[in-house]
Amino acid sequence: MLAVTLALPVTPSFAADTVPSIGRLNYAGFRTKRHCTVSLVGRQMALTAKHCVEGLPRDRLRIVLGYERGNWKELHEVSRIIRVEKQDVAWLCLAKPSRLKPLRVQSNSREKAIATATGYPRSAAHLQNPQQCHLQAGSPRARFLCPMEPGMSGAPVVQETNEGRQIVAVVSGNSGSSSVVERVPTPPEC
């Protein structure tokens, strides 16, 4: 008896809570590879922490939006990096426009409110990990009352507003039992 096997295309399955406009910022060099978190904030612009791109050639950076377990929604090259002075914030211009819906940026936020940071911590680098915590006052730096692992740097800190979910800060670093986040300035043009 002859068995016939058909090769059908496989559609990747994504968790219901995977946010397509959040992804990994991957860097691979001769002796290193590392990642941070990045979020799409315009058709041709992404947002991350500045320390994630310091000293790295932009042609070695890849933005992998909607990444989960080896699958992704979009893959982008970086055409330009815009670093914000005196803040751990960087805007990344995409070489080609995205077809995904970007997250909105709001330059001010409610103090002492609940917010959510979604990113890719080192211990779960292939899954988006949302963490909900209190956001404390501070400008341009604020405290997010949750510790964050490496890999979460650059993760968007999102609050519910009257206009929907909006990014109000990015994860910058860890400080004991809390994290340091940077308020997000108004996005520039790419």
C-alpha positions as CSV (number, residue, x, y, z in Angstrom):
1,M,0.0,0.0,0.0
2,L,1.3,3.4,-0.9
3,A,0.9,6.3,1.5
4,V,0.7,9.8,0.2
5,T,1.6,12.8,2.3
6,L,0.4,16.3,1.4
7,A,2.5,19.3,2.5
8,L,0.1,22.0,3.5
9,P,1.2,25.5,4.6
10,V,1.2,25.9,8.3
11,T,-0.2,29.0,9.8
12,P,1.7,30.0,12.9
13,S,-0.4,30.0,16.1
14,F,0.0,33.1,18.3
15,A,-1.3,33.5,21.9
16,A,-4.5,35.5,22.0
17,D,-2.7,38.2,24.1
18,T,0.3,38.6,21.8
19,V,0.5,42.3,20.7
20,P,1.6,42.4,17.1
21,S,3.0,46.0,17.4
22,I,5.4,44.9,20.2
23,G,8.5,42.9,19.3
24,R,12.1,42.1,19.8
25,L,15.0,44.3,18.8
26,N,17.6,41.7,17.9
27,Y,21.4,42.4,17.5
28,A,23.9,39.8,16.3
29,G,27.6,40.4,15.9
30,F,30.7,38.3,15.6
31,R,30.9,37.4,19.3
32,T,27.6,38.5,20.7
33,K,23.9,38.4,20.3
34,R,21.3,40.1,22.5
35,H,17.8,41.5,22.5
36,C,15.7,44.3,23.9
37,T,12.0,45.0,23.5
38,V,10.7,47.5,20.8
39,S,7.3,48.8,19.9
40,L,5.8,50.1,16.7
41,V,4.6,53.7,17.2
42,G,4.1,54.8,13.5
43,R,4.0,53.2,10.1
44,Q,7.8,53.7,9.8
45,M,8.9,54.3,13.4
46,A,9.6,52.2,16.5
47,L,10.5,53.0,20.1
48,T,13.0,51.4,22.5
49,A,15.5,52.3,25.2
50,K,18.6,54.2,24.0
51,H,21.1,51.9,25.8
52,C,19.7,49.0,23.6
53,V,21.3,50.6,20.5
54,E,24.3,52.4,22.0
55,G,27.5,51.6,20.1
56,L,25.7,49.1,17.7
57,P,25.8,49.4,14.0
58,R,22.2,49.9,12.7
59,D,22.7,47.5,9.9
60,R,23.0,44.7,12.5
61,L,19.7,45.5,14.2
62,R,16.5,43.7,13.3
63,I,13.0,44.6,14.5
64,V,10.9,41.4,14.8
65,L,7.3,42.6,15.5
66,G,4.7,40.2,17.0
67,Y,7.5,37.7,17.8
68,E,6.5,34.5,19.6
69,R,8.2,31.1,19.7
70,G,10.2,31.6,16.4
71,N,7.2,33.1,14.5
72,W,6.6,36.8,13.8
73,K,4.2,39.2,12.1
74,E,6.9,41.4,10.5
75,L,10.6,41.7,10.2
76,H,12.2,45.1,9.7
77,E,15.6,46.7,9.1
78,V,16.6,50.0,10.8
79,S,17.3,52.9,8.4
80,R,18.1,55.5,11.1
81,I,18.4,55.8,14.9
82,I,17.3,59.0,16.6
83,R,18.6,59.2,20.2
84,V,16.9,61.5,22.7
85,E,19.4,63.7,24.6
86,K,19.6,63.1,28.4
87,Q,17.0,60.3,28.2
88,D,17.2,56.6,27.7
89,V,14.9,56.8,24.7
90,A,15.6,56.0,21.0
91,W,13.4,56.2,18.0
92,L,14.1,53.7,15.2
93,C,13.2,54.6,11.6
94,L,12.1,51.5,9.7
95,A,13.6,50.9,6.2
96,K,10.1,50.0,4.9
97,P,6.6,50.9,6.3
98,S,4.8,48.5,8.5
99,R,1.3,47.2,7.7
100,L,0.6,46.7,11.5
101,K,-1.5,49.0,13.6
102,P,1.0,51.1,15.7
103,L,0.6,51.9,19.4
104,R,-0.2,55.5,20.2
105,V,2.3,57.6,22.3
106,Q,1.1,60.0,25.0
107,S,3.7,62.4,26.5
108,N,1.9,62.8,29.8
109,S,0.3,60.2,32.1
110,R,-1.7,59.8,35.2
111,E,0.5,59.6,38.2
112,K,0.3,56.7,40.6
113,A,-1.8,54.8,38.2
114,I,-1.8,51.2,37.0
115,A,0.2,50.6,33.8
116,T,1.4,47.5,31.9
117,A,4.9,46.8,30.5
118,T,5.0,44.1,27.8
119,G,8.3,42.7,26.7
120,Y,10.7,39.7,26.3
121,P,12.5,39.0,29.6
122,R,15.6,36.8,29.4
123,S,13.9,34.0,31.3
124,A,11.1,33.9,28.6
125,A,12.8,35.4,25.6
126,H,10.5,33.9,23.1
127,L,7.2,35.0,24.6
128,Q,5.7,38.4,25.3
129,N,5.4,38.9,29.0
130,P,3.0,41.6,30.3
131,Q,3.6,42.9,33.8
132,Q,1.0,45.2,35.5
133,C,2.2,47.5,38.2
134,H,1.9,51.0,39.7
135,L,3.6,53.9,37.9
136,Q,5.0,56.5,40.3
137,A,5.7,60.2,39.6
138,G,8.9,61.4,38.0
139,S,10.0,63.4,35.0
140,P,11.7,62.4,32.8
141,R,12.4,59.3,34.9
142,A,9.7,57.5,36.9
143,R,9.4,54.3,39.0
144,F,7.5,51.3,37.9
145,L,6.9,49.2,41.0
146,C,7.9,45.9,39.5
147,P,11.4,44.6,39.0
148,M,12.2,43.8,35.4
149,E,14.7,41.3,33.9
150,P,17.2,42.0,31.1
151,G,15.5,41.9,27.8
152,M,12.6,44.0,29.1
153,S,14.6,47.2,28.4
154,G,12.7,49.2,25.8
155,A,9.4,47.6,26.7
156,P,6.5,50.0,26.3
157,V,4.7,51.1,29.5
158,V,1.1,51.4,28.5
159,Q,-1.9,53.1,30.3
160,E,-5.6,53.1,29.5
161,T,-6.7,56.6,28.6
162,N,-9.9,58.2,27.2
163,E,-8.4,57.6,23.8
164,G,-7.5,54.0,24.4
165,R,-4.2,52.3,25.3
166,Q,-1.2,54.6,24.9
167,I,2.5,54.3,25.6
168,V,3.6,56.7,28.3
169,A,7.1,55.4,29.1
170,V,9.7,52.8,28.2
171,V,11.5,50.5,30.5
172,S,15.1,51.7,31.1
173,G,16.5,49.6,33.9
174,N,16.1,47.9,37.2
175,S,16.6,49.3,40.7
176,G,16.1,46.6,43.3
177,S,12.4,45.9,43.8
178,S,11.3,48.4,41.2
179,S,12.2,49.5,37.6
180,V,13.3,52.8,36.2
181,V,11.2,54.0,33.2
182,E,11.7,57.0,31.0
183,R,8.8,59.2,30.0
184,V,8.3,59.3,26.3
185,P,8.7,62.6,24.5
186,T,6.8,63.6,21.4
187,P,8.0,61.4,18.5
188,P,10.1,63.1,15.8
189,E,9.8,62.5,12.0
190,C,11.8,59.8,10.4
